[in-house]
Amino acid sequence: MTTKEAVMTTKEVASRLVAICRKGDFEKAQKELFAKDAISIEPHGTPEFQKETKGLDAILKKGEKWASMVEEYHDMKVSEPLIAGNSFAVTMSMNVTMKGKGKMDMTELCVYQVKDGKIVAEYFNM
């Protein structure tokens, strides 16, 4: 007889994501909580990032690219999650020094969709 691993609820996924992101370990959050076929949507395409990134491997590469652009993290805050059905939202505020661009503050509203205990979509809005 095999035992089936329990599937996390949306609330459990949200709490875990917040805990990991507050430590600044975005890659760990993605590897642990994202579905292999997850998508990531930016508010608009930029020279650095496409509007839509498909698949966990591509999302991890996007995270590596972001990390390579940051010279120093000064402060980061992640709000408590607001949960509705199979979705949740948090705000992420960062004060960072970007390579060649100087120090900046940025706040995003991050919305996540969960299916079968994994994040299947993330949407960033500024």
Secondary structure, DSSP 8 states (H G I E B T S, - for coil): ---------HHHHHHHHHHHHHTT-HHHHHHHHEEEEEEEE-SS--SSS-SEEESHHHHHHHHHHHHHHEEEEEEEEE---EEETTEEEEEEEEEEEETTTEEEEEEEEEEEEEETTEEEEEEEE-
